[in-house]
Structure formats: structure tokens, C-alpha cells
């Protein structure tokens, strides 16, 4: 990988890792479902006026936007509002790897490889330690909601793969038009669960801090992050780029410790290491198996 692209990869990792701290800051003054709506308003406008609708049927666009954009972030933002620390959220959300494997097996008929049977128990054991040894630094509700968010991300990955197998889609079109899907549902859910009084109060008290958080989530984390990540995937093999995503929770946990004074327990650190090891086995296990020399009897 060229030095310039290494810098771009580091920028993406930093943007996505810091994203969880920014979400926590945004939730200080904006309820989670309203924050989701505002995020995607920033993603969609004015981009939707500049890029054409992707050449896919509406059912696929609704499925993509409903899972990746609506359900994932409705659960994630709610989880962080109800007791999920930012650093832990950045790690637990990566369990989307596990859910992607499960959904791919169910709907795409993909078979698990031997290294998957090693990776998943490692990640599962790590998640168990994180959930059960928090000593009050996370809530069970926050943890479960984060797992729901990662499940929706995993389902969205399978839908995204189906779209990629059937159609040629430009990434900017998919981001912009997929971001259009969740805006009205987010507003409706906010009206239903958070109430019109809280919505009005939040908008009346909307601060520069809230505005900067929304702009970061929509422009930096979404457009800059996914745009640069897509560029890297176009220029280099997926096997070379994908493992870099393991650094996102590392940045997320470090920045949360520095900026939010979050401190996982020793057993949670051990659990985090097991989760990352499981994900590393998942990402690199297939390559190692293929590169292993054959031996003759």
C-alpha cells in the first residue's frame, strides 16, 4: 500500500473510532432517535440532488436503508443513551462479523470454514466477559441494544452483497439514496417514543455542539469515511484492507478513555482482546489456510 493510501486508511480509522465519542456528545442534548433523523438529513441533503438514484429496485433500496441506516443506528444510538459506553460500543458493534456469517449461512447458503469455528467462540467468550464484568460501567440494556445494532449491520451486509451480485451500483448513489430511507421512520419513532415535547425542546435548545456532532456524523463519519474506504477497496485486495477495521475499536476505546474518562475493568480488557483475536482469525484465517504449503504423506 502506498504511503498516501496508508495515511488515508489511518484517517478513516481515526474518523470512525472518534465517531463513538461524538455520538455520546451528541446525545447530551439530542434524544437518540431524533439524532438519527438529523444525521441522515445531513447525509442526504444536498447530495441527493447531485447524484442519481442507484439502478436497483426500490425493495432493495428500502431493505438496505432499513437495516444499515435505520435499524442499526436506532439501536446503537439508543444503546449509548441507555448505558453503553462509547469505547465498548465501538468494539461490541464489530460483532456484526458474527451476524454476517450467520445470515450468510441462512440466506446465501455459504458454508463456514474451519477457522470460523475458532473465531466465533473466541469472540463470544470476549463478549461474555465484557457483558458480565462491567462493575457498573455498562448496562445490560445498552449491551443488548448494541448487539441488536450489530445484527442489523450484519443483515445489511448480506443485503449489500446481494445488491452487489445483481447490480452495478455507485457508492455515492447508494449512500445518498439509502440515507433517504430512514429519515421519516426516525422522525415517526422519535415522535412516538420520545414525544413531541422533547423534540421541540431539543430543537429549541439546539447548540453549536449539537450541530457540530450532527455534521461530523453525516459528513465525516459517513461521506468522508465511506468514500475513502471505498477508494481503498477499489485499489487494493479486500484481504489487505479489511483487517484495518480492527483498529477502529482500538481508537474508539482509547479516545473514549481520554475524552470521556471511560475505563474498562481488567476482565473487560481481556474480553476485548479475545474479541479482536476472534475477528483477526476470521479475517486472516482463510488466507493462512490457503497459503499453508501442502505436505506429502
LUMVEX-688552 format. One record per residue (C-alpha): residue number from 1; x, y, z. Coordinates in steps of 0.1 Angstrom, whole numbers, always signed. Layout:
! residues N
<num NUM X X Y Y Z Z>;
...
***
This chain:
! residues 297
<num 1 X +0 Y +0 Z +0>;
<num 2 X +14 Y +34 Z -10>;
<num 3 X +23 Y +59 Z +17>;
<num 4 X -5 Y +82 Z +7>;
<num 5 X -31 Y +55 Z +9>;
<num 6 X -17 Y +44 Z +43>;
<num 7 X -24 Y +79 Z +55>;
<num 8 X -59 Y +78 Z +41>;
<num 9 X -65 Y +45 Z +58>;
<num 10 X -53 Y +60 Z +91>;
<num 11 X -76 Y +89 Z +86>;
<num 12 X -106 Y +66 Z +81>;
<num 13 X -97 Y +46 Z +112>;
<num 14 X -94 Y +78 Z +133>;
<num 15 X -127 Y +92 Z +119>;
<num 16 X -146 Y +60 Z +126>;
<num 17 X -130 Y +55 Z +160>;
<num 18 X -138 Y +90 Z +172>;
<num 19 X -173 Y +86 Z +158>;
<num 20 X -185 Y +69 Z +191>;
<num 21 X -173 Y +97 Z +213>;
<num 22 X -191 Y +122 Z +190>;
<num 23 X -223 Y +102 Z +193>;
<num 24 X -220 Y +104 Z +231>;
<num 25 X -215 Y +141 Z +229>;
<num 26 X -245 Y +145 Z +206>;
<num 27 X -267 Y +125 Z +229>;
<num 28 X -261 Y +150 Z +257>;
<num 29 X -286 Y +174 Z +242>;
<num 30 X -304 Y +154 Z +215>;
<num 31 X -325 Y +122 Z +220>;
<num 32 X -312 Y +92 Z +201>;
<num 33 X -340 Y +88 Z +175>;
<num 34 X -341 Y +125 Z +167>;
<num 35 X -303 Y +124 Z +164>;
<num 36 X -306 Y +96 Z +139>;
<num 37 X -330 Y +116 Z +118>;
<num 38 X -307 Y +147 Z +119>;
<num 39 X -277 Y +125 Z +109>;
<num 40 X -294 Y +113 Z +78>;
<num 41 X -308 Y +147 Z +68>;
<num 42 X -271 Y +158 Z +68>;
<num 43 X -262 Y +127 Z +47>;
<num 44 X -289 Y +131 Z +22>;
<num 45 X -291 Y +169 Z +15>;
<num 46 X -279 Y +183 Z -8>;
<num 47 X -262 Y +151 Z -20>;
<num 48 X -294 Y +135 Z -33>;
<num 49 X -298 Y +165 Z -56>;
<num 50 X -264 Y +158 Z -72>;
<num 51 X -263 Y +120 Z -76>;
<num 52 X -288 Y +99 Z -95>;
<num 53 X -309 Y +71 Z -78>;
<num 54 X -290 Y +38 Z -80>;
<num 55 X -303 Y +15 Z -107>;
<num 56 X -318 Y -10 Z -83>;
<num 57 X -354 Y -18 Z -74>;
<num 58 X -369 Y +2 Z -46>;
<num 59 X -374 Y -30 Z -25>;
<num 60 X -336 Y -35 Z -24>;
<num 61 X -330 Y +2 Z -16>;
<num 62 X -356 Y +0 Z +12>;
<num 63 X -340 Y -32 Z +26>;
<num 64 X -305 Y -16 Z +26>;
<num 65 X -317 Y +17 Z +41>;
<num 66 X -339 Y -1 Z +66>;
<num 67 X -311 Y -23 Z +80>;
<num 68 X -278 Y -4 Z +76>;
<num 69 X -292 Y +31 Z +81>;
<num 70 X -324 Y +29 Z +102>;
<num 71 X -323 Y -2 Z +124>;
<num 72 X -285 Y -2 Z +131>;
<num 73 X -284 Y +34 Z +142>;
<num 74 X -317 Y +34 Z +160>;
<num 75 X -304 Y +5 Z +182>;
<num 76 X -268 Y +19 Z +185>;
<num 77 X -279 Y +55 Z +195>;
<num 78 X -304 Y +41 Z +220>;
<num 79 X -279 Y +17 Z +234>;
<num 80 X -254 Y +46 Z +241>;
<num 81 X -282 Y +67 Z +256>;
<num 82 X -292 Y +38 Z +279>;
<num 83 X -258 Y +29 Z +294>;
<num 84 X -235 Y +16 Z +267>;
<num 85 X -200 Y +33 Z +270>;
<num 86 X -187 Y +47 Z +238>;
<num 87 X -155 Y +26 Z +238>;
<num 88 X -173 Y -7 Z +245>;
<num 89 X -198 Y +2 Z +218>;
<num 90 X -171 Y +6 Z +192>;
<num 91 X -159 Y -29 Z +200>;
<num 92 X -192 Y -48 Z +205>;
<num 93 X -206 Y -33 Z +173>;
<num 94 X -179 Y -52 Z +154>;
<num 95 X -197 Y -84 Z +163>;
<num 96 X -215 Y -77 Z +131>;
<num 97 X -189 Y -101 Z +117>;
<num 98 X -205 Y -130 Z +136>;
<num 99 X -240 Y -120 Z +125>;
<num 100 X -229 Y -115 Z +89>;
<num 101 X -216 Y -151 Z +89>;
<num 102 X -249 Y -164 Z +104>;
<num 103 X -271 Y -146 Z +80>;
<num 104 X -249 Y -155 Z +50>;
<num 105 X -252 Y -192 Z +60>;
<num 106 X -290 Y -189 Z +63>;
<num 107 X -299 Y -168 Z +33>;
<num 108 X -270 Y -173 Z +9>;
<num 109 X -261 Y -209 Z +17>;
<num 110 X -225 Y -200 Z +24>;
<num 111 X -207 Y -227 Z +44>;
<num 112 X -185 Y -219 Z +74>;
<num 113 X -148 Y -226 Z +71>;
<num 114 X -127 Y -243 Z +98>;
<num 115 X -113 Y -210 Z +110>;
<num 116 X -148 Y -197 Z +116>;
<num 117 X -153 Y -223 Z +143>;
<num 118 X -122 Y -210 Z +161>;
<num 119 X -130 Y -173 Z +156>;
<num 120 X -166 Y -173 Z +168>;
<num 121 X -160 Y -190 Z +202>;
<num 122 X -131 Y -165 Z +209>;
<num 123 X -153 Y -135 Z +200>;
<num 124 X -182 Y -150 Z +220>;
<num 125 X -161 Y -156 Z +251>;
<num 126 X -148 Y -120 Z +249>;
<num 127 X -183 Y -105 Z +246>;
<num 128 X -194 Y -126 Z +276>;
<num 129 X -165 Y -111 Z +297>;
<num 130 X -174 Y -76 Z +286>;
<num 131 X -211 Y -80 Z +294>;
<num 132 X -207 Y -97 Z +328>;
<num 133 X -177 Y -79 Z +343>;
<num 134 X -185 Y -43 Z +338>;
<num 135 X -188 Y -35 Z +375>;
<num 136 X -215 Y -8 Z +367>;
<num 137 X -197 Y +8 Z +337>;
<num 138 X -224 Y -6 Z +313>;
<num 139 X -260 Y -17 Z +315>;
<num 140 X -274 Y -49 Z +302>;
<num 141 X -300 Y -30 Z +282>;
<num 142 X -272 Y -10 Z +265>;
<num 143 X -252 Y -41 Z +257>;
<num 144 X -283 Y -60 Z +243>;
<num 145 X -292 Y -30 Z +221>;
<num 146 X -257 Y -28 Z +208>;
<num 147 X -259 Y -65 Z +198>;
<num 148 X -292 Y -57 Z +180>;
<num 149 X -274 Y -29 Z +161>;
<num 150 X -246 Y -53 Z +151>;
<num 151 X -272 Y -79 Z +140>;
<num 152 X -289 Y -53 Z +118>;
<num 153 X -255 Y -43 Z +104>;
<num 154 X -248 Y -80 Z +96>;
<num 155 X -281 Y -84 Z +79>;
<num 156 X -274 Y -52 Z +59>;
<num 157 X -241 Y -66 Z +48>;
<num 158 X -259 Y -97 Z +34>;
<num 159 X -284 Y -74 Z +16>;
<num 160 X -255 Y -53 Z +3>;
<num 161 X -238 Y -84 Z -10>;
<num 162 X -270 Y -94 Z -28>;
<num 163 X -272 Y -60 Z -44>;
<num 164 X -236 Y -62 Z -55>;
<num 165 X -241 Y -96 Z -71>;
<num 166 X -271 Y -84 Z -91>;
<num 167 X -264 Y -48 Z -100>;
<num 168 X -237 Y -23 Z -107>;
<num 169 X -241 Y +4 Z -81>;
<num 170 X -221 Y +36 Z -75>;
<num 171 X -213 Y +40 Z -38>;
<num 172 X -223 Y +77 Z -36>;
<num 173 X -257 Y +69 Z -50>;
<num 174 X -262 Y +41 Z -25>;
<num 175 X -252 Y +62 Z +4>;
<num 176 X -273 Y +92 Z -5>;
<num 177 X -305 Y +74 Z -16>;
<num 178 X -301 Y +47 Z +11>;
<num 179 X -299 Y +75 Z +36>;
<num 180 X -332 Y +89 Z +24>;
<num 181 X -350 Y +58 Z +36>;
<num 182 X -346 Y +62 Z +74>;
<num 183 X -354 Y +99 Z +78>;
<num 184 X -392 Y +97 Z +80>;
<num 185 X -392 Y +65 Z +101>;
<num 186 X -367 Y +80 Z +125>;
<num 187 X -389 Y +111 Z +129>;
<num 188 X -420 Y +89 Z +134>;
<num 189 X -402 Y +67 Z +160>;
<num 190 X -389 Y +99 Z +178>;
<num 191 X -425 Y +113 Z +179>;
<num 192 X -438 Y +80 Z +192>;
<num 193 X -412 Y +71 Z +218>;
<num 194 X -395 Y +104 Z +227>;
<num 195 X -426 Y +126 Z +223>;
<num 196 X -433 Y +159 Z +205>;
<num 197 X -424 Y +180 Z +236>;
<num 198 X -389 Y +166 Z +238>;
<num 199 X -384 Y +170 Z +201>;
<num 200 X -395 Y +207 Z +202>;
<num 201 X -374 Y +213 Z +233>;
<num 202 X -343 Y +197 Z +218>;
<num 203 X -346 Y +217 Z +186>;
<num 204 X -352 Y +250 Z +205>;
<num 205 X -321 Y +243 Z +226>;
<num 206 X -301 Y +231 Z +197>;
<num 207 X -265 Y +242 Z +203>;
<num 208 X -233 Y +246 Z +183>;
<num 209 X -220 Y +214 Z +199>;
<num 210 X -251 Y +195 Z +187>;
<num 211 X -247 Y +210 Z +152>;
<num 212 X -210 Y +200 Z +150>;
<num 213 X -218 Y +165 Z +162>;
<num 214 X -245 Y +161 Z +135>;
<num 215 X -221 Y +175 Z +108>;
<num 216 X -194 Y +151 Z +120>;
<num 217 X -217 Y +121 Z +119>;
<num 218 X -231 Y +129 Z +85>;
<num 219 X -202 Y +144 Z +66>;
<num 220 X -171 Y +130 Z +83>;
<num 221 X -181 Y +96 Z +96>;
<num 222 X -204 Y +88 Z +66>;
<num 223 X -193 Y +106 Z +35>;
<num 224 X -155 Y +110 Z +42>;
<num 225 X -152 Y +77 Z +59>;
<num 226 X -171 Y +55 Z +35>;
<num 227 X -158 Y +74 Z +5>;
<num 228 X -121 Y +69 Z +14>;
<num 229 X -128 Y +33 Z +25>;
<num 230 X -144 Y +26 Z -9>;
<num 231 X -114 Y +41 Z -26>;
<num 232 X -91 Y +18 Z -7>;
<num 233 X -112 Y -12 Z -16>;
<num 234 X -111 Y -3 Z -53>;
<num 235 X -73 Y +0 Z -53>;
<num 236 X -63 Y -29 Z -30>;
<num 237 X -74 Y -65 Z -23>;
<num 238 X -102 Y -68 Z +3>;
<num 239 X -80 Y -91 Z +23>;
<num 240 X -54 Y -63 Z +26>;
<num 241 X -79 Y -36 Z +35>;
<num 242 X -105 Y -53 Z +57>;
<num 243 X -82 Y -62 Z +87>;
<num 244 X -76 Y -24 Z +91>;
<num 245 X -111 Y -22 Z +105>;
<num 246 X -99 Y -40 Z +136>;
<num 247 X -81 Y -8 Z +146>;
<num 248 X -114 Y +12 Z +148>;
<num 249 X -124 Y -2 Z +182>;
<num 250 X -88 Y +3 Z +194>;
<num 251 X -91 Y +40 Z +185>;
<num 252 X -127 Y +41 Z +199>;
<num 253 X -116 Y +27 Z +233>;
<num 254 X -85 Y +49 Z +236>;
<num 255 X -104 Y +81 Z +226>;
<num 256 X -133 Y +73 Z +250>;
<num 257 X -108 Y +68 Z +278>;
<num 258 X -91 Y +101 Z +271>;
<num 259 X -121 Y +123 Z +262>;
<num 260 X -149 Y +106 Z +282>;
<num 261 X -129 Y +92 Z +311>;
<num 262 X -142 Y +57 Z +304>;
<num 263 X -121 Y +29 Z +320>;
<num 264 X -130 Y -8 Z +313>;
<num 265 X -122 Y -33 Z +340>;
<num 266 X -93 Y -57 Z +336>;
<num 267 X -116 Y -86 Z +326>;
<num 268 X -133 Y -63 Z +301>;
<num 269 X -98 Y -56 Z +286>;
<num 270 X -92 Y -93 Z +284>;
<num 271 X -126 Y -98 Z +268>;
<num 272 X -118 Y -70 Z +243>;
<num 273 X -85 Y -88 Z +234>;
<num 274 X -104 Y -121 Z +228>;
<num 275 X -130 Y -103 Z +206>;
<num 276 X -103 Y -87 Z +185>;
<num 277 X -84 Y -120 Z +183>;
<num 278 X -115 Y -138 Z +171>;
<num 279 X -121 Y -111 Z +145>;
<num 280 X -85 Y -114 Z +134>;
<num 281 X -88 Y -152 Z +130>;
<num 282 X -120 Y -146 Z +110>;
<num 283 X -103 Y -121 Z +86>;
<num 284 X -70 Y -138 Z +82>;
<num 285 X -78 Y -175 Z +88>;
<num 286 X -88 Y -182 Z +52>;
<num 287 X -56 Y -166 Z +38>;
<num 288 X -34 Y -185 Z +62>;
<num 289 X -52 Y -218 Z +52>;
<num 290 X -47 Y -211 Z +15>;
<num 291 X -11 Y -201 Z +19>;
<num 292 X -2 Y -232 Z +40>;
<num 293 X +21 Y -255 Z +20>;
<num 294 X +7 Y -290 Z +12>;
<num 295 X +26 Y -319 Z +27>;
<num 296 X +30 Y -353 Z +12>;
<num 297 X +24 Y -384 Z +32>;
***
